[in-house]
């Protein structure tokens, strides 16, 4: 993948993070790097007073440093700022962070030497990755502590990881891969640590996972509506055309493509349609509105993060065409911090509504909106039967907690509790960190973004959402067993088949955590979406529905 400082995408960065490709610097970027370095060299040679080049940093901005000490100044900056704590980032996260910093240098506004840039490229391609603790940034003058740890390993100090060495002394890892440590000169310490690469790198991970689970949430929700024998009329094309939010229309379209239609008929829906059901509870009826805003929010987040990772974030900024260095604030992390708080708030709602749908599967009385309440006890007398029909004639009643032999078996009773616990945890994690600020650096940095925590907790929220939806997916597949021998639509049957390759039906209680983990991995790996995407595309082509505007 060619890096040019201008066109890095979410998809490319994720591939780089997984180690699926190597990078190459574009020729245009090389020219920009050389031009910006010439400006820095001229400043140093002329003894001009320039922040961070011939002066100290932060509160020490008025302390002038001699030419002979500029290299030591930059290396001291890295060593002193490498003060993070906590668990190290994963190799994938560190690889993305390194790629992002390299991409910033290629903008030609950092003043780093081409030699230094080439060493970052070589370390990235060799997967020689510094130990970067996850905590310690306030997201203001960039992610100073995490980026200093990233640079420290490249200097041959601290610890470093590679696939062949595992964790070892950085100098030894570099030597083993035929690489030499970076030796910093004027401006280069600042060039390596001013920016939002921790926030943005973790944020891109959260975004990519959130985008995938948001699409798959529509699939899981469709299966739940099917097994609960809900009505599809709430997803009518003309209804959603009257409230034309793009995300809402997109979700409604997916639900139409997955559920009963002339294109993808369902024996289950054909069996119960027109049987007393007028409307469903909000968790079923309002899925396009609730899921839709998540989709639209993620579109907004993607735009902000894409701009952020292709921006010059240095201080001072080298404006080569004017041969100037200008102190400014592009390093501030408010943009990614804010949108990652938005992301967490939005994607959490997928788990919030999923847990309520699960509750409807667990509790027979909550499914009886189409039956008089006075008939409830009569219907409940049948729940021990796996395929009992209620007083309406052909309605299949799902047993409590989606299990045969209730009482002896507990089924999904506590799996649903796990969903409730994760949803409650998310309600705390979605409190925005970017509304906080703590003054640092003796008052020089008097407003900070707290974006590092916004990014870390966004990943935690997405992880919890994936697990909640995995539990719903398992419960819906188990509920489908009670509808047999009738089949659902072709795309939802594909989802059922996929799940049954890793999780067998429950005929009695068993250890459930491995099944939840297996379903979670199906979602995280995109396999649920891959199973239905061809059917959705076929529906769109066959139905001639206009795409969302």
C-alpha positions as CSV (number, residue, x, y, z in Angstrom):
1,X,0.0,0.0,0.0
2,X,1.4,3.4,-1.0
3,X,1.4,6.0,1.7
4,X,1.3,9.6,0.5
5,X,0.0,11.6,3.5
6,X,-3.1,12.4,1.6
7,X,-5.3,9.4,0.9
8,X,-5.1,6.8,3.7
9,X,-8.5,5.1,4.2
10,X,-10.1,3.3,7.0
11,X,-9.9,0.0,5.1
12,X,-6.2,0.4,4.2
13,X,-5.3,1.3,7.8
14,X,-7.1,-1.8,9.1
15,X,-5.2,-4.0,6.6
16,X,-1.9,-2.5,7.7
17,X,-2.8,-3.1,11.3
18,X,-3.5,-6.8,10.6
19,X,-0.1,-7.1,8.9
20,X,-1.9,-8.0,5.6
21,X,0.3,-5.6,3.5
22,X,3.5,-3.6,3.5
23,X,3.8,0.1,2.8
24,X,5.7,2.1,0.3
25,X,6.3,5.9,0.4
26,X,5.1,7.8,-2.7
27,X,7.6,9.9,-4.7
28,X,5.5,13.1,-4.1
29,X,5.7,12.5,-0.4
30,X,9.5,12.1,-0.5
31,X,9.7,15.5,-2.2
32,X,7.6,17.2,0.5
33,X,9.7,15.6,3.2
34,X,12.9,16.9,1.7
35,X,11.5,20.4,1.2
36,X,10.3,20.7,4.8
37,X,13.6,19.5,6.2
38,X,15.5,22.1,4.2
39,X,13.5,24.8,6.0
40,X,14.4,23.3,9.4
41,X,18.1,23.1,8.5
42,X,18.1,26.7,7.4
43,X,16.5,27.8,10.7
44,X,19.1,26.0,12.8
45,X,22.0,27.3,10.7
46,X,20.8,30.9,11.0
47,X,20.4,30.6,14.8
48,X,16.7,31.7,14.7
49,X,14.7,31.2,17.8
50,X,12.0,28.6,16.9
51,X,9.9,26.8,19.5
52,X,10.9,23.2,20.0
53,X,13.8,23.5,17.6
54,X,16.1,25.9,19.3
55,X,14.1,26.3,22.5
56,X,12.7,24.0,25.2
57,X,9.2,22.7,25.3
58,X,6.0,23.8,26.9
59,X,6.7,26.0,29.9
60,X,10.4,26.0,28.9
61,X,9.7,27.7,25.6
62,X,11.8,30.7,26.6
63,X,14.9,28.5,27.2
64,X,17.3,28.8,24.2
65,X,19.2,25.6,23.2
66,X,22.5,25.7,21.4
67,X,23.1,24.0,18.0
68,X,25.3,21.5,19.7
69,X,22.5,20.4,22.0
70,X,19.6,20.2,19.5
71,X,19.9,16.4,19.1
72,X,20.1,15.8,22.9
73,X,17.1,18.1,23.3
74,X,15.0,16.0,21.0
75,X,16.1,12.7,22.5
76,X,15.5,14.0,26.0
77,X,12.0,15.0,24.9
78,X,11.2,11.4,23.9
79,X,12.7,9.8,27.1
80,X,11.0,12.2,29.5
81,X,7.6,12.0,27.7
82,X,7.6,8.2,27.6
83,X,5.7,8.1,30.9
84,X,2.6,6.1,30.0
85,X,1.1,3.3,32.2
86,X,-1.2,0.4,31.7
87,X,-1.3,-2.6,29.4
88,X,0.6,-2.4,26.1
89,X,-1.4,-1.9,22.9
90,X,-1.8,-5.0,20.8
91,X,0.6,-5.4,17.8
92,X,-2.3,-4.5,15.5
93,X,-3.0,-1.3,17.4
94,X,0.7,-0.3,17.5
95,X,1.1,-1.1,13.8
96,X,-1.8,1.2,13.0
97,X,-0.4,3.9,15.2
98,X,3.0,3.7,13.6
99,X,1.4,3.8,10.1
100,X,-0.6,6.9,11.1
101,X,2.5,8.7,12.4
102,X,4.4,7.9,9.2
103,X,1.5,9.2,7.1
104,X,1.6,12.5,9.0
105,X,5.4,12.9,8.3
106,X,4.6,12.4,4.6
107,X,2.5,15.6,4.6
108,X,5.8,17.5,4.5
109,X,4.9,19.8,7.5
110,X,6.9,18.0,10.2
111,X,10.5,18.8,9.2
112,X,11.8,15.2,9.8
113,X,14.7,14.0,7.7
114,X,14.1,11.5,4.9
115,X,16.4,9.1,6.7
116,X,14.2,9.1,9.8
117,X,11.1,8.6,7.7
118,X,12.7,5.7,5.9
119,X,13.5,4.1,9.3
120,X,9.8,4.3,10.3
121,X,8.8,2.7,7.0
122,X,11.3,-0.1,7.5
123,X,10.3,-0.8,11.1
124,X,6.6,-0.9,10.1
125,X,7.3,-3.3,7.3
126,X,9.3,-5.5,9.6
127,X,6.7,-5.3,12.3
128,X,9.2,-4.1,14.8
129,X,6.7,-2.5,17.2
130,X,7.6,-0.5,20.3
131,X,5.8,-1.2,23.7
132,X,3.2,1.5,23.9
133,X,1.2,1.6,27.2
134,X,-2.5,2.3,26.7
135,X,-2.9,5.1,29.3
136,X,-1.2,8.5,29.8
137,X,-2.5,10.8,27.1
138,X,-4.8,13.8,27.7
139,X,-5.1,14.3,23.9
140,X,-4.0,17.9,23.7
141,X,-0.4,18.5,22.4
142,X,-1.0,15.3,20.6
143,X,-0.8,11.8,22.3
144,X,2.5,12.8,23.8
145,X,3.2,9.8,26.1
146,X,2.0,7.0,23.7
147,X,3.8,8.5,20.7
148,X,7.0,9.0,22.9
149,X,6.9,5.3,23.7
150,X,6.5,4.5,20.0
151,X,9.5,6.6,19.2
152,X,11.6,5.3,22.2
153,X,11.7,1.8,20.8
154,X,12.7,3.1,17.4
155,X,15.6,4.8,19.2
156,X,16.6,1.4,20.4
157,X,15.5,2.0,24.0
158,X,12.8,0.2,26.0
159,X,11.0,-2.9,24.8
160,X,9.9,-3.9,21.3
161,X,7.9,-6.7,19.8
162,X,8.2,-8.5,16.5
163,X,6.6,-11.8,15.3
164,X,9.9,-13.6,15.5
165,X,11.2,-12.2,18.8
166,X,8.2,-11.6,20.9
167,X,8.9,-8.9,23.6
168,X,12.6,-8.1,23.9
169,X,15.0,-5.2,24.2
170,X,14.3,-2.8,21.4
171,X,18.0,-2.6,20.3
172,X,18.2,-6.3,20.0
173,X,14.9,-6.6,18.0
174,X,16.1,-3.9,15.6
175,X,19.5,-5.6,15.1
176,X,17.9,-9.0,14.5
177,X,15.9,-7.4,11.6
178,X,18.9,-5.6,10.1
179,X,17.6,-2.2,11.3
180,X,19.5,0.6,13.1
181,X,18.0,2.9,15.8
182,X,16.9,6.4,14.9
183,X,19.3,9.2,16.0
184,X,17.3,12.4,16.3
185,X,18.3,15.8,15.1
186,X,16.6,19.2,15.3
187,X,12.8,19.2,15.4
188,X,12.6,15.4,14.9
189,X,11.5,14.6,18.5
190,X,8.5,16.9,18.1
191,X,7.9,15.5,14.6
192,X,7.4,12.1,16.1
193,X,5.1,12.9,19.0
194,X,2.8,15.9,18.1
195,X,-0.4,14.3,16.9
196,X,-3.5,12.2,17.6
197,X,-2.3,8.9,16.4
198,X,-3.3,6.9,19.5
199,X,-6.8,8.4,19.5
200,X,-7.3,8.1,15.8
201,X,-5.7,4.6,15.5
202,X,-7.9,3.1,18.3
203,X,-10.8,5.2,16.9
204,X,-10.5,3.6,13.5
205,X,-10.6,0.2,15.1
206,X,-13.8,1.1,17.0
207,X,-15.3,2.6,13.8
208,X,-14.6,-0.5,11.6
209,X,-16.0,-2.9,14.2
210,X,-19.0,-0.6,14.8
211,X,-19.8,-0.4,11.1
212,X,-19.7,-4.2,10.8
213,X,-21.8,-5.0,13.9
214,X,-24.3,-2.3,12.9
215,X,-25.1,-4.1,9.6
216,X,-25.2,-7.4,11.4
217,X,-27.5,-6.0,14.1
218,X,-30.1,-5.6,11.3
219,X,-29.7,-9.3,10.4
220,X,-30.0,-10.5,14.0
221,X,-33.0,-8.2,14.6
222,X,-34.7,-9.6,11.5
223,X,-34.3,-13.1,12.8
224,X,-35.7,-12.2,16.2
225,X,-38.8,-10.5,14.6
226,X,-39.3,-13.6,12.5
227,X,-39.3,-16.1,15.4
228,X,-41.5,-13.8,17.4
229,X,-43.9,-13.8,14.5
230,X,-43.9,-10.0,14.2
231,X,-45.4,-8.0,11.3
232,X,-43.3,-6.6,8.5
233,X,-45.7,-3.8,7.6
234,X,-43.8,-1.3,9.7
235,X,-40.9,-1.5,7.2
236,X,-43.0,-0.5,4.2
237,X,-41.0,1.5,1.6
238,X,-43.5,4.3,1.4
239,X,-43.6,4.7,5.2
240,X,-39.9,5.3,5.4
241,X,-39.9,7.5,2.3
242,X,-41.9,10.0,4.4
243,X,-39.1,10.3,6.9
244,X,-36.1,10.1,4.6
245,X,-33.2,9.8,6.9
246,X,-30.6,7.8,4.9
247,X,-29.8,5.4,7.8
248,X,-33.4,4.7,8.6
249,X,-34.2,4.0,4.9
250,X,-31.2,1.7,4.7
251,X,-32.1,-0.3,7.7
252,X,-35.8,-0.6,6.6
253,X,-34.5,-1.8,3.2
254,X,-32.3,-4.5,4.8
255,X,-35.2,-5.7,6.9
256,X,-37.5,-5.9,3.8
257,X,-34.7,-7.8,2.0
258,X,-34.3,-10.3,4.9
259,X,-37.9,-10.9,5.9
260,X,-40.9,-12.4,4.1
261,X,-41.5,-11.1,0.5
262,X,-42.3,-12.5,-2.9
263,X,-38.6,-12.6,-3.5
264,X,-37.6,-14.3,-0.2
265,X,-40.8,-16.1,1.1
266,X,-41.0,-17.4,4.6
267,X,-43.1,-20.4,5.6
268,X,-43.2,-19.1,9.1
269,X,-44.6,-15.7,8.2
270,X,-47.0,-17.2,5.6
271,X,-48.3,-19.4,8.5
272,X,-49.2,-16.5,10.8
273,X,-49.6,-13.4,8.7
274,X,-53.0,-11.7,9.0
275,X,-53.6,-13.5,12.3
276,X,-54.6,-10.7,14.6
277,X,-51.3,-8.9,14.6
278,X,-51.8,-5.1,14.1
279,X,-48.5,-3.7,15.4
280,X,-45.5,-4.8,17.5
281,X,-43.7,-3.4,20.5
282,X,-41.3,-0.6,19.7
283,X,-38.2,-2.8,19.9
284,X,-39.5,-4.6,16.8
285,X,-41.5,-1.9,15.1
286,X,-39.0,0.9,15.5
287,X,-35.8,-0.9,14.5
288,X,-35.2,1.3,11.4
289,X,-35.4,4.5,13.4
290,X,-33.2,3.2,16.2
291,X,-30.6,1.3,14.1
292,X,-30.8,4.0,11.4
293,X,-29.3,6.8,13.5
294,X,-26.4,4.5,14.4
295,X,-25.7,4.1,10.7
296,X,-25.9,7.9,10.1
297,X,-23.7,8.6,13.1
298,X,-21.0,6.2,12.0
299,X,-21.0,7.9,8.5
300,X,-20.3,11.2,10.2
301,X,-17.6,9.7,12.4
302,X,-15.9,8.1,9.4
303,X,-15.6,11.5,7.7
304,X,-14.0,13.1,10.7
305,X,-11.5,10.3,11.3
306,X,-10.6,10.1,7.7
307,X,-9.8,13.8,7.6
308,X,-7.9,13.5,10.9
309,X,-5.6,10.7,9.8
310,X,-4.7,12.6,6.5
311,X,-4.0,15.9,8.3
312,X,-0.8,17.7,9.3
313,X,-0.8,17.7,13.1
314,X,2.6,19.1,14.1
315,X,3.7,22.0,16.2
316,X,5.4,24.1,15.0
317,X,4.1,23.5,11.5
318,X,6.6,23.7,8.7
319,X,5.1,25.7,5.8
320,X,7.7,24.9,3.2
321,X,6.4,27.1,0.4
322,X,6.6,30.1,2.7
323,X,9.8,28.8,4.4
324,X,8.2,29.4,7.8
325,X,7.6,27.5,11.0
326,X,4.3,28.4,12.7
327,X,3.2,27.5,16.2
328,X,-0.4,26.5,16.2
329,X,-2.8,23.9,17.5
330,X,-3.5,21.1,14.9
331,X,-2.3,18.5,17.4
332,X,-5.4,19.1,19.6
333,X,-7.5,15.9,19.8
334,X,-11.0,17.5,20.2
335,X,-12.2,16.4,16.8
336,X,-11.6,12.6,17.2
337,X,-12.4,12.8,20.9
338,X,-15.8,14.2,20.3
339,X,-16.8,11.9,17.5
340,X,-15.6,8.8,19.4
341,X,-17.9,9.8,22.3
342,X,-20.7,10.1,19.7
343,X,-19.8,6.7,18.3
344,X,-20.0,5.0,21.7
345,X,-23.3,6.6,22.5
346,X,-24.8,5.6,19.1
347,X,-23.5,2.0,18.9
348,X,-24.5,1.3,22.5
349,X,-28.2,1.7,21.4
350,X,-27.9,-1.5,19.3
351,X,-27.2,-3.4,22.5
352,X,-29.9,-1.5,24.5
353,X,-32.6,-2.5,22.0
354,X,-31.2,-6.0,21.5
355,X,-31.5,-6.7,25.2
356,X,-35.2,-5.7,25.1
357,X,-35.8,-8.0,22.2
358,X,-34.1,-10.8,24.1
359,X,-36.4,-10.1,27.0
360,X,-39.4,-10.6,24.7
361,X,-38.0,-14.0,23.6
362,X,-37.5,-15.0,27.3
363,X,-41.0,-14.0,28.5
364,X,-44.1,-15.6,26.9
365,X,-46.6,-13.0,28.2
366,X,-44.7,-10.2,26.5
367,X,-45.4,-11.7,23.1
368,X,-49.2,-11.7,23.6
369,X,-50.1,-8.2,22.3
370,X,-52.4,-9.8,19.8
371,X,-54.2,-12.0,22.4
372,X,-56.5,-10.8,25.1
373,X,-54.7,-10.6,28.5
374,X,-57.4,-12.8,30.0
375,X,-56.2,-15.6,27.7
376,X,-52.6,-15.4,29.0
377,X,-52.9,-18.1,31.6
378,X,-54.5,-20.4,29.1
379,X,-51.7,-19.8,26.6
380,X,-49.0,-20.3,29.2
381,X,-50.3,-23.8,30.0
382,X,-48.9,-24.8,26.6
383,X,-45.4,-23.5,26.9
384,X,-43.8,-26.8,27.9
385,X,-44.8,-28.1,24.5
386,X,-42.1,-27.4,22.0
387,X,-44.4,-26.5,19.1
388,X,-47.8,-25.8,20.8
389,X,-50.4,-23.8,19.0
390,X,-52.3,-21.1,20.8
391,X,-55.9,-20.1,20.8
392,X,-55.4,-18.2,17.5
393,X,-54.9,-21.5,15.8
394,X,-51.4,-21.4,14.2
395,X,-49.3,-19.3,16.4
396,X,-46.2,-21.1,17.6
397,X,-45.4,-20.4,21.3
398,X,-41.8,-20.2,22.2
399,X,-41.2,-21.7,25.7
400,X,-39.9,-19.4,28.5
401,X,-36.2,-18.8,28.3
402,X,-36.2,-20.5,24.9
403,X,-35.7,-24.0,26.3
404,X,-37.5,-27.3,26.3
405,X,-38.2,-28.8,29.7
406,X,-38.4,-25.5,31.5
407,X,-37.8,-26.0,35.2
408,X,-35.4,-28.8,34.8
409,X,-33.6,-26.7,32.2
410,X,-32.9,-22.9,32.5
411,X,-32.1,-22.2,28.9
412,X,-31.2,-18.6,28.2
413,X,-32.2,-17.2,31.6
414,X,-28.7,-16.1,32.6
415,X,-27.4,-15.5,29.1
416,X,-30.0,-12.7,29.1
417,X,-28.7,-11.5,32.4
418,X,-25.3,-11.3,30.8
419,X,-26.8,-9.1,28.1
420,X,-28.4,-6.9,30.8
421,X,-25.0,-6.6,32.6
422,X,-23.2,-5.6,29.5
423,X,-25.9,-3.0,28.6
424,X,-25.7,-1.5,32.1
425,X,-21.9,-1.3,31.8
426,X,-22.2,0.5,28.5
427,X,-24.5,3.1,30.1
428,X,-21.5,4.1,32.3
429,X,-18.9,3.8,29.4
430,X,-21.0,6.1,27.2
431,X,-20.6,9.1,29.5
432,X,-18.5,11.3,27.3
433,X,-14.9,11.8,28.3
434,X,-14.4,14.8,26.0
435,X,-16.6,17.0,28.2
436,X,-13.7,16.9,30.7
437,X,-10.5,19.0,30.7
438,X,-7.6,19.2,33.2
439,X,-4.9,21.9,32.9
440,X,-1.4,20.5,32.4
441,X,2.1,21.6,31.7
442,X,2.1,24.4,34.2
443,X,-1.0,26.0,32.7
444,X,0.4,26.1,29.1
445,X,-1.9,23.3,28.0
446,X,-5.0,24.6,29.7
447,X,-7.6,22.8,27.6
448,X,-7.3,19.1,26.7
449,X,-9.6,16.7,24.9
450,X,-9.3,13.5,26.9
451,X,-9.5,11.7,23.6
452,X,-7.4,8.7,24.6
453,X,-10.0,7.5,27.0
454,X,-12.8,8.3,24.5
455,X,-11.1,5.9,22.0
456,X,-10.4,3.2,24.5
457,X,-13.9,3.1,25.9
458,X,-15.4,3.3,22.4
459,X,-13.7,-0.1,21.7
460,X,-15.0,-1.4,25.0
461,X,-18.6,-0.4,24.1
462,X,-18.3,-1.9,20.7
463,X,-17.0,-5.2,22.2
464,X,-20.0,-5.3,24.6
465,X,-22.4,-4.7,21.8
466,X,-20.9,-7.5,19.8
467,X,-21.4,-9.9,22.7
468,X,-25.0,-8.8,23.4
469,X,-25.9,-9.3,19.8
470,X,-24.2,-12.7,19.8
471,X,-26.5,-13.8,22.7
472,X,-29.6,-12.5,20.8
473,X,-28.4,-14.4,17.7
474,X,-28.1,-17.6,19.7
475,X,-31.5,-17.2,21.3
476,X,-33.2,-16.4,18.0
477,X,-31.6,-19.5,16.3
478,X,-32.8,-21.6,19.3
479,X,-36.3,-20.1,19.0
480,X,-36.3,-21.0,15.3
481,X,-36.1,-24.7,16.4
482,X,-39.6,-24.4,17.8
483,X,-41.0,-23.4,14.4
484,X,-39.7,-26.4,12.6
485,X,-40.4,-28.0,10.1
486,X,-41.4,-24.6,8.7
487,X,-38.5,-22.6,7.2
488,X,-37.8,-18.9,7.4
489,X,-36.5,-16.8,4.4
490,X,-33.5,-18.0,2.4
491,X,-31.1,-15.4,3.9
492,X,-32.2,-16.1,7.4
493,X,-31.9,-19.8,6.8
494,X,-28.3,-19.1,5.8
495,X,-27.6,-17.4,9.1
496,X,-29.1,-20.3,11.0
497,X,-26.9,-22.8,9.1
498,X,-23.9,-20.6,9.8
499,X,-24.6,-20.5,13.5
500,X,-25.2,-24.3,13.6
501,X,-21.7,-24.9,12.2
502,X,-20.3,-23.7,15.5
503,X,-23.1,-24.1,18.0
504,X,-25.5,-27.0,18.2
505,X,-29.2,-26.7,19.3
506,X,-30.0,-26.9,23.0
507,X,-31.9,-30.0,24.0
508,X,-30.8,-29.5,27.6
509,X,-28.7,-27.1,29.6
510,X,-25.0,-27.0,29.0
511,X,-21.9,-24.7,29.5
512,X,-22.9,-21.6,27.6
513,X,-19.9,-19.3,27.5
514,X,-18.1,-21.1,24.7
515,X,-21.2,-20.9,22.5
516,X,-21.5,-17.1,23.2
517,X,-17.8,-16.7,22.3
518,X,-18.3,-18.7,19.1
519,X,-21.2,-16.6,18.0
520,X,-19.3,-13.4,18.9
521,X,-16.5,-14.5,16.6
522,X,-18.9,-15.1,13.7
523,X,-20.1,-11.5,14.1
524,X,-16.6,-10.0,14.6
525,X,-15.3,-11.9,11.6
526,X,-18.2,-10.5,9.4
527,X,-19.4,-14.0,8.6
528,X,-23.0,-13.2,9.4
529,X,-23.1,-10.3,7.1
530,X,-21.3,-12.3,4.4
531,X,-24.0,-15.0,4.6
532,X,-26.8,-12.6,3.8
533,X,-25.2,-9.9,1.6
534,X,-25.8,-11.7,-1.7
535,X,-29.5,-12.2,-0.8
536,X,-29.8,-8.5,0.1
537,X,-28.2,-7.5,-3.2
538,X,-30.5,-9.9,-5.1
539,X,-33.6,-8.4,-3.4
540,X,-32.5,-4.8,-4.3
541,X,-32.0,-5.8,-7.9
542,X,-35.3,-7.7,-8.2
543,X,-37.5,-5.3,-6.3
544,X,-36.3,-2.2,-8.2
545,X,-36.4,-0.1,-5.0
546,X,-34.6,3.2,-5.3
547,X,-31.5,3.4,-3.1
548,X,-31.6,5.6,0.0
549,X,-30.9,9.3,-0.7
